């Protein structure tokens, strides 16, 4: 993963606490990633993919962690998605 500028590291206690807080379970490999990097920013356009139906190029700009910057914070993004979903279905 030397193509990722990580935000630091997390303890497994922090990760388990986040899972409990939001009633979710992360895959083991994502937990390991959070322990080692706590999210981060890809170097250049390292993480890219293409949509099969349109051929559109998608560049992944960040990997979420538990950080103070709301743009990159896993908990903040989860709450925003949950609130937006609630607005859509109601």
C-alpha positions, -999 to 999 in steps of 0.1 A, spaced: 0 0 0 29 24 -6 6 42 -30 -16 56 -2 -7 85 20 -24 73 52 -39 94 80 -21 74 107 -33 43 124 -62 32 146 -64 7 175 -87 -22 172 -106 -8 202 -114 24 181 -126 3 152 -148 -20 173 -162 11 190 -172 26 157 -188 -7 146 -208 -8 178 -218 29 176 -233 25 141 -243 -12 144 -222 -23 115 -194 -48 110 -164 -41 87 -147 -68 68 -115 -80 83 -93 -67 55 -109 -32 60 -102 -34 97 -66 -42 90 -64 -13 66 -78 11 92 -54 -3 118 -24 4 95 -35 35 76 -67 50 91 -79 59 56 -58 81 34 -53 98 1 -42 78 -30 -10 91 -46 -19 105 -81 -46 85 -98 -36 52 -83 -71 40 -75 -91 41 -107 -117 19 -123 -141 21 -153 -178 16 -154 -186 -13 -176 -218 1 -191 -204 36 -200 -166 32 -199 -165 62 -176 -133 65 -156 -138 67 -118 -109 80 -97 -112 72 -60 -101 104 -43 -99 93 -7 -103 64 17 -122 72 49 -108 69 84 -115 83 118 -102 118 115 -111 154 124 -116 165 88 -153 158 81 -146 152 44 -125 121 53 -142 110 85 -159 76 83 -185 84 111 -195 117 96 -199 103 62 -219 73 75 -243 97 94 -247 119 63 -255 89 41 -280 76 67 -297 110 69 -299 114 31 -313 79 28 -339 87 55 -349 118 35 -352 98 3 -376 72 17 -398 95 38 
